Amino acid sequence: MHTKLFIPGPVDVREDVLEKMSTPQIGHRTKDASNLQRGISEKMQKLLYTKEMVLLSTSSGSGLMEGAIRSCTLKRAAVFSIGAFGKKWYNIGISNGVQVDLYEREMGQAMDPNMIDEALKTGKYDLITVTHNETSTGVANPLEEIAEVVKNYPDVIFCVDMVSSAGGHKIKVDELGIDIAITSAQKCLGLPAGIAVCTFSQKAIERAEKVENRGYYFDLLNLYKCILKRDYQYPSTPTLPHMFALDYQLDYILNVEGLENRFERHLQMANIVRNWAEDKFELFADKNHLSRTVTTIKNTRNISVADLNNELKKRGMMISNGYGDLKEKTFRIAHMADKQPQEIEELLDNINDILKI
Ligand SMILES: *Cc1c(COP(=O)(O)O)cnc(C)c1O
């Protein structure tokens, strides 16, 4: 029996999307490959509300996080972290030899835009990273307010990890002045892991031109230049199976479900889980900044989350324990990609039944 995944990635993938992955291979230097890749980039531009170039990467999202911070930091980067995935940027920077400082807030809180302003006022930084949707704590950062601050610093490259929100939460990349927006396939887009996507603004391109050691595989400037030179083809052999599936899924998202309906469905599912959590447990995150794609719940009843998941598994379902230090102290229910509100209700009914609450 298939175990339905209510975890924040990988998510369940619709059968028809999975089938697209077994499309027969094509040559990656053919016109068909160019058309496929150009089509995906153009559809992703709609999903991310951007006119800037969209790059595809045969990797998960972390690869593009590495590419962004390494390819575009000339002086020093500032990482603004509100949880485990925020901190990941810092570790990536350090291990790539990038000069980088970490600014953190307490788990469960959103980033304070003033903290970003204070840091940028020092003039030390020419790149910043922000996590839009912190998957460990269930907090969605106030991107609009943060963007208002960052706009006052035109020399700063603004990188945003929207791995667990793009496609589930409306984010207008260009309006917010985001230079590099990153996402992965296995979260709200509803594909298996293995392809990642980022935007790459003109400003980011100009910055990368000045950076010497951009690495090789995740050198964003090299990806960009290759696309220009070879009509949307990439330097290395890309994951064509994901591309067939992503192209198909983007048509579904844009033309069958519709973006507004998709965002609305995510909020509807979030509201179901939030109401249940407030009724039976407590929300972990600051109520003013709740994620629309994953809810982190405080384990106020001191249940064994591991036991709960074992029982759920017998019923063909799975949720997530808390992340890292938050294990057993919290648990997480993801409501993203192609899950339907009715499936969320079913999950919660089963949890109520198991816990007799
Ligand atoms: C899942 C996740 C990542 C890591 O992405 P991968 O595709 O697994 O490399 C980064 N940031 C956030 C917010 C995530 O949820």
The ligand as an SDF file (V2000), in Angstrom:
LIG
                    3D

 15 15  0  0  0  0  0  0  0  0999 V2000
   13.7490   21.2920    1.3610 C   0  0  0  0  0  0  0  0  0  0  0  0
   14.3350   22.6230    1.6040 C   0  0  0  0  0  0  0  0  0  0  0  0
   15.6350   22.9630    1.1990 C   0  0  0  0  0  0  0  0  0  0  0  0
   16.5700   21.9650    0.6330 C   0  0  0  0  0  0  0  0  0  0  0  0
   16.2100   21.7260   -0.6750 O   0  0  0  0  0  0  0  0  0  0  0  0
   16.7600   20.4350   -1.4330 P   0  0  0  0  0  0  0  0  0  0  0  0
   15.9630   20.4930   -2.6880 O   0  0  0  0  0  0  0  0  0  0  0  0
   16.4540   19.2550   -0.5630 O   0  0  0  0  0  0  0  0  0  0  0  0
   18.2030   20.6270   -1.6420 O   0  0  0  0  0  0  0  0  0  0  0  0
   16.0750   24.2520    1.3670 C   0  0  0  0  0  0  0  0  0  0  0  0
   15.2990   25.1760    1.9300 N   0  0  0  0  0  0  0  0  0  0  0  0
   14.0440   24.9140    2.3440 C   0  0  0  0  0  0  0  0  0  0  0  0
   13.2390   26.0010    2.9620 C   0  0  0  0  0  0  0  0  0  0  0  0
   13.5230   23.6300    2.1880 C   0  0  0  0  0  0  0  0  0  0  0  0
   12.2880   23.3540    2.6120 O   0  0  0  0  0  0  0  0  0  0  0  0
  1  2  1  0
  2  3  1  0
  2 14  2  0
  3  4  1  0
  3 10  2  0
  4  5  1  0
  5  6  1  0
  6  7  2  0
  6  8  1  0
  6  9  1  0
 10 11  1  0
 11 12  2  0
 12 13  1  0
 12 14  1  0
 14 15  1  0
M  END
$$$$
